Amino acid sequence: MSVFRVPELSFDSLNVDAAGNIEMPLIGTLAAEGRSAPELAEVIQTGLAARYLQNPRVTVSVIQSASQKITVDGAVGNPGVYVMQGRTTLLQAIAMAEGANRSANLGRVAVFRTVDNQRMAALFDVTAIRRGEVEDPIVLGQDVVIVDTSRLSAAFQDFLMAAPAFALFRAF
């Protein structure tokens, strides 16, 4: 980050903490999470212009990005921990885990997230998302996505796989 002609406020690197914030001299803690580099530069400019500098010019560059990971579990092809590449939606997260499997209940997909040290959950209907009836939500780093299993569907499919073909039909 650099402030034009103010080397005391320019830094080779600033780290974003686990809460998504940076500490800036004079203006304090700023939320960096969810902001692009130009958006963050504008926030810093505004903070500096409010009390300290006339018409500051701030440039922010991202040198290294920490990988954001999500966990996808439940009735998916390949449950596991996945690295997100930029903005990721719920449908994309499920696709990263090779999609829902045959026993999935897409009407009940839970996303667990920690907000202010509180564990929260939201339930989504992926079928409605696919039909365009509701918006595809964004998942964030450290989210846990769990695709529910339709127990009846899974039990019936297990039965069909185990039963001999001739036992399913009677000759008339």
N, C-alpha and C positions, 0 to 999 in steps of 0.2 A: 504494500500500500504506500502510495506517495502523495504528499501534499506539496504542490508546486511551490518552490522557494521557501519551504519550512522543513528543513531536515530533521528537526527535533520531533516532528509529528509523522515522519516517514519511517517505515519499517520494512526490512527485508522479508520478514514473515510475522504473521499474526495467526495464532491458532484459535480455531473455533472449539469451544468447550463442548462437553457432552450434552449440555442443554441447548446448544446451537447459538451461543452468544460469543461475542468478542469483547475485550476490555480496551477501551480507547482513552488515552490521556485526555483530560479536560472534560470530555463528554460522558465518560463512564461506560456502562454496560450497554451494548447494542445487540439486538437480535439479528443474526446473520442467516439463520436457517430459513430456507425457502426463498431467499433473495438471490438474484443474479448479482454478478460483480458490479455492473453499472448501477443497479438499484441500491446496493450497499454503499457505493461511492456517493450517491445522492443523499442518503441518510447521514453519512459522515459530514458531507459538505454543509447540509442544513444545520447540523449540531454545532459545527465550528462557526458558521456564519451568525448563528443566534447570539453568541456572546464574545467570540474571541477574534475572528478574522473577517476582514472585508473581502467578499467575493473569492472564497477559497476554491482552488481547483484540485480535486481529489481523484486519484486513479486507483482502482483496486483490480488486482490480477490474481487468479487462482493458480497457484504453483502446483499444489498437490491436493487431491481430493481423497478423503478417507472413504473406503468402500462402505456402503450401506448394505446391510444384510437383512433378509427376511427369512422366516421359517414358514414352509408350507407343509402341512401335515394332513392326515386323514385320508379320505377316499380319492387320492390322486395317483397318477402313474408312478411317480418317483418322489416320495416325500423327502424333504431335506432342507438344508440351509442354502439360500441362493443370494448371490451378489446382484444388487440392483444396478442397472446402467441408466442413470438419470431418472426421470419421472416414470413411475410404474403404477399401473392400475391393478385392480383386483383381478380382472380377466387375464392380464399379462402375467401376474404372479402365479395363477393357476396353470397357465400355459407353460411357464418356466419349469413347473413340476410335471411336465408331460401330460397335462390335462386331467380332467376328472375321470375316474375309472367307472366301470359299469355299475358299481354299487353306490355311487355318489347320490346324495340328495342335494341337488343344486339349489333347492329352495331354502336351505339352511347352511350358509357359509358364514363362519364367525371370524372376525378380525379382532385380535387382542392387542391392546396398545397401552403403554405406561405414559400417563400424563400427570405431571406434578407429583411423581412418586405414587400415583394411584393406578391400579390395574383397571382398565376399562375394556368393555367388549361391545361390538356392534354386530348385528346379524343382518346378512344380505341375502337377497334372492337373485342368484346368478342367472336363472332362467329369465327373469324380468329384465335384468341388465342386458342380456343378449338380444332380447326383443326390442330394446330401446325404450322401454317403459320407465326406467329409472337410470340415473347417471352411474357410470362406472367409477367407483370411488378410488382415490389415490391411496396407495399403501406407503407407509413410511419405514425408514430403517428401524430395525428391531421389532417390527410388527410380527405377529404370529397369525397365520391364516390357517384355519382348520375347516376342511370340507367334510361335512357330516356324511354319515353312511345311512342309507335307507336300509334298516335292518330287515324289513319284510322283503325288499327287493334282493338284498344280499342272500338271505336264507333261501328264497325261491331259486335264485340262480345257482347257489351251491347244490340244491336238490337236483336241478336239471343236469348239472355237470356230473353228479354222482349216480343218477338213475340210468340204468341201461335203456337204450332207445326203444327196445321192444316193450318195455313195461309202461311206456307213456301212451301207447295206442293199443286198442284191442281190435283184432280182425273181426269183421262182421260177416 
